Amino acid sequence: MRLGELARLLDCRCDGDEGIEITGFASLEAAGPGDLSYWADRRRAAQAAETGASALIVGMDAPVFARAEDLGPPLAWLRSGEPALAAAAAIERLRPAWRPMPGIHPSASIHPTAVLGPRCHVGAFVAIGEGCRIGADAVLHPHAVLYPDVMAGDRLLLHAHAVVREGSRLGDDVILQPGAVVGGDGFGFVRRGDGTHAKVPQVGTVQIGDRVELQANACVDRGSLDATRIGAGCKVDNLSQIAHNCHLEENVVLCAQVGLAGSTEVGAGALLAGQAGVAGHCKIGAGAIVTAQSGTHGDLEPGKMYSGSPAFDHAQWLRATAAFSRLGDLQRELRELRQALKKLERR
C-alpha cells in the first residue's frame, strides 16, 4: 500500500513522500526498496542511516539524518508517539500470520456433545472431549487436546500438542503455544508415616481471562479445591510454572522459566524476569518488578523493583553486589588496620 495510507492506518505522521509503495516490513539490516522498518535505539543510528528501507517508523522526536547517496532516494519517516506499537501493527498488516482455512480434519476426534462456533479450524488428530464449548473462529492445530467440559471463548488458538484439562475456562483471544498445559494436577502430596507419599486429589479448575498467551511448554496447574486464576492480558513465557491456587491479576508478565509455588498472588502489571522464583503463599504487589534469577520467600510491595535471593530493593542490591566484588580488598584492609591497631596498643 502507499505510505500515506499506511500512515493513516497506523495513526502516524508522514514526513516524506506519501506516494511511496510499501510492500513489506523488514529489519534495518535486511530491508530493501519498498520495505518499511523500525528505528528506536539511538545507538543504532549508523544502521538506520545505512538501511535500504524506503521508510522508517520512529518516535516523534527522532532526529532526521541524511542517508548515503548510493542507497537511493531520501528516507521517509512515519512518526508515532508509540513507535513500538505502530511497528507491531505494521508487521501485522504487512506480514500477516498464516491462518488455516475453516474446516475439520477427518482424523480429528470430536465428541458428539461438543459444540464448536462458526469458522473453526480443527487440525489432524485433535481430540475434543464431551461437553466442550468453543467460540467462533477457533484454530486448533494438530494433536491439540481438550478434555471434557472445557469452555473457551472466541478466537481460541491452540498450537500443536497444547492440552487443556477438564473443566477449564478460557476467555476470548487465548493463545496456547506448542506444549502448553492448562489444568494439570497441582503438586499435592501428603507424607505417610512410612515415608511414602499419598496423592491429594486436585479437584479445582483453571480460569483464564481474555487475551492471555501461554508460550511453549508453560504450565498452569488446576486448583486443589477452588480455581487457579489468570487475569486478562497476562503473558507467560516458555517453560514457566504456575502452581495450584495461584492468582494473577490483569496484565502480569512472566518471562522464561519463572516459577510460582502454590497460592502465590501477583498484582496487576507486575513483571517477573527470567528464572525468578516465588515461594508459596506470597503476595507480589501490583506493578512490582522482580529481576532475573531473583527469588523471594515473602511478600513484595507494589511498584518497586527487587533483585537477589532472597529478593530485596534493587538499588540496595546494586550497592551490595558492588561491595561483594570488593570483599577481598576490604578483608585485606581490615587485617592491615587490625595489625596497625595492635602495634599502637603495644606502645
Summary of the structure (lengths in Angstrom):
residues: 347
radius of gyration: 26.8
end to end distance: 90.0
largest distance: 98.4
contacts: 1139
relative contact order: 0.06
helix: 18%
strand: 28%
